[in-house]
Amino acid sequence: MTKTIGNIFHGLTVLLNPTSNQIQSSLFNLFLYQFMAAASATTDKKKVSTSSHIPDDLTFSILSKLPLKSLTRFTCAQKSWSLLFQNSIFMNMFRTNFLLSKHDEDDENTCVLLKQMEGRRPYHTSLYTLSGEKFENSVRLDLPTPLLENDSFIRILCSAGINGVLCLYNDSLNANKTIVLWNPATEEFKVVPHSHQPYENIEFNPRPFAFGYDPVTNDYKVIRVANYHIYFEDNWIYLPRKESLLWRKDDPLWKQYMFYDSHFWEGHELQVYEPFLEIYSLRSNSWRKLDMDLSVFLHGRCMMNLNELCHWQVNDQMASFDFTNEIFFETTLPSFDLKDGMSTKKDLAVLHGSVAFIHNVVNTGYLHIWILGELAVNESWTKLFVLGPVPCIGRPIGVRIKSVMFYLKEDEELAWIDLSTQRIEEIGVKAESPAWLQIVTYKENLLSFVGMNN
């Protein structure tokens, strides 16, 4: 009896962030009902079998409406609740409520942006908004002015805009890595300045790594790894003179001249420092160094941002960077048993305001999707779907809006599937350069951000 009441009181102490006042009231009544039933058992043991029992459908109905993080913590309140995720009836209810719930009250203002490269060399980047019930309507957007001169290899950093602001950059090997913060709704943009260079005659402007927002200081931030060309070795390099024919690779005889140019090796030594992490703040309009371990930043992929956090995949871990506290932490990704000869492609995405992890089992058409209850808690991953078979699926691009997941078919046609109904539609867009195709979400915002650093 004492243990039962203790468990119930413990459950009352973990009421965390209910999704609405109605759910909070229902949960309180549920715990109160259990407490009164358990207390009454001390005077009339016959009432235990009737009064202390709550129908499963009532319990499931209330608990299935909770966010995963809160639900995970509620499992400690009662032994039977610790087995909820193994109950197929409950999981069906939870899955339905999860997909139908409206986590984002501004969903109507959220747009889908499609970015891809078109044409042949020289390539050009095109950007469209997709709208309509089937995302059949498209409107082309003009890129911000600083990126128009060389628009061949434009990327959008991370998976979504933040407060209506996108971070774009030119990722061409030969181009200046111009980084631009841009609000498509107002056409405002801010060119991110280069970091301070203590090295004479060296262009030091690597690509950005992540884009995020600090709600405490109302500041937009960009992080990147400041490193050198992959072929730089040891702690110095030798630079030929600017006039050397080494730089004239368009001359068909440059190799021959290189060996006969007596002044070719006239250069100077230059100290090369170890790579380091640096962060840009829009408020200060400047870069500064971050003293952190670089190992998780050098091999990241599947970039996605959610609230003040940015996430990426590093082997079997998900690394996360907190833009408010400027720290990072790791969460182990779910494991997956494969039959001999099978392989998977792994991606991170956002699903209804939660971090999602997608296993695409190659050549089977099946997708296994987990959602994360709490960051840095490895046990809080919950498998929500086994989807499929999805015909001709090539590469998932991620869940971007509501319960819709976009993906490239094997013939490189762009399509989407509704996770709640498994309805599939093609958009009528063929990826000319699949590796450069991106789909991100963007929420229109008419507020200015450019003057934040003034």
Solvent accessible surface area in square Angstrom, and as a share of the most:
residue,aa,sasa,rsa
1,M,93,0.41
2,T,118,0.68
3,K,161,0.68
4,T,64,0.37
5,I,37,0.19
6,G,39,0.37
7,N,56,0.29
8,I,8,0.04
9,F,105,0.44
10,H,90,0.40
11,G,0,0.00
12,L,48,0.24
13,T,101,0.59
14,V,24,0.14
15,L,47,0.23
16,L,49,0.25
17,N,116,0.60
18,P,40,0.25
19,T,67,0.39
20,S,50,0.32
21,N,125,0.64
22,Q,144,0.64
23,I,18,0.09
24,Q,81,0.36
25,S,58,0.37
26,S,32,0.21
27,L,1,0.00
28,F,98,0.41
29,N,83,0.43
30,L,6,0.03
31,F,1,0.00
32,L,79,0.39
33,Y,111,0.42
34,Q,20,0.09
35,F,54,0.22
36,M,115,0.51
37,A,5,0.04
38,A,9,0.07
39,A,35,0.27
40,S,35,0.22
41,A,18,0.14
42,T,85,0.49
43,T,125,0.72
44,D,47,0.24
45,K,171,0.72
46,K,176,0.74
47,K,91,0.39
48,V,62,0.36
49,S,89,0.57
50,T,97,0.56
51,S,38,0.25
52,S,42,0.27
53,H,110,0.49
54,I,15,0.07
55,P,65,0.41
56,D,88,0.46
57,D,99,0.51
58,L,88,0.44
59,T,9,0.05
60,F,18,0.07
61,S,37,0.24
62,I,22,0.11
63,L,0,0.00
64,S,1,0.01
65,K,94,0.40
66,L,6,0.03
67,P,37,0.23
68,L,9,0.04
69,K,78,0.33
70,S,3,0.02
71,L,0,0.00
72,T,42,0.24
73,R,84,0.31
74,F,2,0.01
75,T,25,0.15
76,C,66,0.40
77,A,4,0.03
78,Q,63,0.28
79,K,175,0.74
80,S,63,0.40
81,W,7,0.03
82,S,57,0.37
83,L,98,0.49
84,L,6,0.03
85,F,62,0.26
86,Q,147,0.65
87,N,52,0.27
88,S,79,0.51
89,I,115,0.58
90,F,0,0.00
91,M,16,0.07
92,N,83,0.42
93,M,60,0.27
94,F,2,0.01
95,R,62,0.23
96,T,70,0.40
97,N,38,0.20
98,F,14,0.06
99,L,14,0.07
100,L,132,0.65
101,S,44,0.28
102,K,101,0.43
103,H,87,0.39
104,D,49,0.25
105,E,132,0.59
106,D,69,0.36
107,D,21,0.11
108,E,141,0.63
109,N,82,0.42
110,T,23,0.14
111,C,30,0.18
112,V,1,0.01
113,L,0,0.00
114,L,3,0.02
115,K,1,0.00
116,Q,9,0.04
117,M,4,0.02
118,E,43,0.19
119,G,44,0.42
120,R,214,0.78
121,R,189,0.69
122,P,98,0.62
123,Y,51,0.19
124,H,94,0.42
125,T,5,0.03
126,S,1,0.00
127,L,2,0.01
128,Y,44,0.17
129,T,26,0.15
130,L,6,0.03
131,S,58,0.38
132,G,36,0.34
133,E,134,0.60
134,K,88,0.37
135,F,22,0.09
136,E,100,0.45
137,N,75,0.38
138,S,66,0.43
139,V,92,0.53
140,R,130,0.47
141,L,41,0.20
142,D,121,0.63
143,L,13,0.06
144,P,6,0.04
145,T,91,0.53
146,P,42,0.27
147,L,3,0.01
148,L,93,0.47
149,E,170,0.76
150,N,65,0.33
151,D,22,0.11
152,S,17,0.11
153,F,44,0.18
154,I,0,0.00
155,R,59,0.22
156,I,4,0.02
157,L,10,0.05
158,C,9,0.05
159,S,5,0.03
160,A,20,0.15
161,G,16,0.16
162,I,18,0.09
163,N,64,0.33
164,G,0,0.00
165,V,2,0.01
166,L,1,0.01
167,C,0,0.00
168,L,1,0.01
169,Y,12,0.04
170,N,4,0.02
171,D,17,0.09
172,S,12,0.08
173,L,159,0.79
174,N,151,0.78
175,A,19,0.15
176,N,81,0.42
177,K,27,0.11
178,T,25,0.15
179,I,4,0.02
180,V,0,0.00
181,L,0,0.00
182,W,9,0.03
183,N,1,0.00
184,P,16,0.10
185,A,39,0.30
186,T,44,0.25
187,E,132,0.59
188,E,48,0.21
189,F,77,0.32
190,K,38,0.16
191,V,62,0.35
192,V,5,0.03
193,P,46,0.29
194,H,82,0.37
195,S,9,0.06
196,H,160,0.72
197,Q,51,0.22
198,P,91,0.57
199,Y,26,0.10
200,E,129,0.58
201,N,97,0.50
202,I,38,0.19
203,E,123,0.55
204,F,10,0.04
205,N,16,0.08
206,P,22,0.14
207,R,110,0.40
208,P,5,0.03
209,F,30,0.12
210,A,0,0.00
211,F,0,0.00
212,G,1,0.01
213,Y,33,0.13
214,D,4,0.02
215,P,71,0.44
216,V,114,0.65
217,T,68,0.40
218,N,66,0.34
219,D,7,0.03
220,Y,10,0.04
221,K,12,0.05
222,V,0,0.00
223,I,0,0.00
224,R,0,0.00
225,V,14,0.08
226,A,0,0.00
227,N,60,0.31
228,Y,39,0.15
229,H,104,0.46
230,I,147,0.75
231,Y,170,0.65
232,F,78,0.33
233,E,127,0.57
234,D,130,0.67
235,N,83,0.43
236,W,120,0.42
237,I,18,0.09
238,Y,95,0.36
239,L,38,0.19
240,P,19,0.12
241,R,74,0.27
242,K,154,0.65
243,E,127,0.57
244,S,1,0.01
245,L,34,0.17
246,L,36,0.18
247,W,136,0.48
248,R,123,0.45
249,K,136,0.58
250,D,131,0.68
251,D,25,0.13
252,P,124,0.78
253,L,84,0.42
254,W,44,0.16
255,K,127,0.54
256,Q,99,0.44
257,Y,83,0.32
258,M,43,0.19
259,F,155,0.65
260,Y,174,0.66
261,D,31,0.16
262,S,97,0.63
263,H,92,0.41
264,F,7,0.03
265,W,175,0.61
266,E,86,0.38
267,G,32,0.31
268,H,91,0.40
269,E,125,0.56
270,L,26,0.13
271,Q,93,0.41
272,V,18,0.10
273,Y,118,0.45
274,E,141,0.63
275,P,49,0.31
276,F,44,0.18
277,L,1,0.01
278,E,6,0.03
279,I,1,0.01
280,Y,0,0.00
281,S,13,0.09
282,L,0,0.00
283,R,104,0.38
284,S,70,0.45
285,N,50,0.25
286,S,51,0.33
287,W,31,0.11
288,R,117,0.43
289,K,125,0.53
290,L,16,0.08
291,D,133,0.69
292,M,47,0.21
293,D,87,0.45
294,L,28,0.14
295,S,58,0.37
296,V,13,0.07
297,F,4,0.02
298,L,82,0.41
299,H,136,0.61
300,G,25,0.24
301,R,117,0.43
302,C,29,0.18
303,M,46,0.21
304,M,1,0.00
305,N,7,0.04
306,L,33,0.17
307,N,111,0.57
308,E,57,0.25
309,L,27,0.14
310,C,0,0.00
311,H,1,0.00
312,W,0,0.00
313,Q,10,0.05
314,V,16,0.09
315,N,125,0.64
316,D,85,0.44
317,Q,46,0.21
318,M,0,0.00
319,A,0,0.00
320,S,0,0.00
321,F,0,0.00
322,D,16,0.08
323,F,0,0.00
324,T,37,0.22
325,N,95,0.49
326,E,31,0.14
327,I,89,0.45
328,F,51,0.21
329,F,54,0.23
330,E,74,0.33
331,T,0,0.00
332,T,47,0.27
333,L,12,0.06
334,P,21,0.13
335,S,104,0.67
336,F,51,0.21
337,D,140,0.73
338,L,69,0.34
339,K,159,0.68
340,D,147,0.76
341,G,90,0.86
342,M,67,0.30
343,S,59,0.38
344,T,28,0.16
345,K,96,0.41
346,K,70,0.29
347,D,28,0.14
348,L,9,0.05
349,A,0,0.00
350,V,29,0.17
351,L,0,0.00
352,H,26,0.12
353,G,47,0.45
354,S,22,0.14
355,V,9,0.05
356,A,0,0.00
357,F,1,0.00
358,I,0,0.00
359,H,5,0.02
360,N,5,0.02
361,V,5,0.03
362,V,42,0.24
363,N,143,0.73
364,T,50,0.29
365,G,9,0.08
366,Y,84,0.32
367,L,0,0.00
368,H,25,0.11
369,I,0,0.00
370,W,20,0.07
371,I,0,0.00
372,L,12,0.06
373,G,11,0.10
374,E,44,0.20
375,L,46,0.23
376,A,53,0.41
377,V,52,0.30
378,N,71,0.36
379,E,148,0.67
380,S,4,0.02
381,W,27,0.10
382,T,14,0.08
383,K,77,0.33
384,L,1,0.01
385,F,13,0.05
386,V,82,0.47
387,L,2,0.01
388,G,21,0.20
389,P,90,0.57
390,V,3,0.02
391,P,80,0.50
392,C,69,0.41
393,I,16,0.08
394,G,19,0.19
395,R,83,0.30
396,P,2,0.01
397,I,15,0.07
398,G,1,0.01
399,V,1,0.00
400,R,44,0.16
401,I,18,0.09
402,K,112,0.47
403,S,10,0.07
404,V,12,0.07
405,M,0,0.00
406,F,0,0.00
407,Y,1,0.00
408,L,6,0.03
409,K,36,0.15
410,E,117,0.52
411,D,75,0.39
412,E,68,0.30
413,E,39,0.18
414,L,0,0.00
415,A,0,0.00
416,W,6,0.02
417,I,1,0.01
418,D,27,0.14
419,L,6,0.03
420,S,53,0.34
421,T,95,0.55
422,Q,93,0.41
423,R,89,0.32
424,I,64,0.33
425,E,45,0.20
426,E,89,0.40
427,I,24,0.12
428,G,67,0.64
429,V,31,0.18
430,K,107,0.46
431,A,2,0.02
432,E,101,0.45
433,S,21,0.13
434,P,39,0.25
435,A,80,0.62
436,W,42,0.15
437,L,6,0.03
438,Q,33,0.15
439,I,2,0.01
440,V,2,0.01
441,T,19,0.11
442,Y,6,0.02
443,K,68,0.29
444,E,100,0.45
445,N,38,0.20
446,L,143,0.71
447,L,134,0.67
448,S,75,0.48
449,F,6,0.02
450,V,47,0.27
451,G,38,0.37
452,M,29,0.13
453,N,40,0.20
454,N,159,0.81
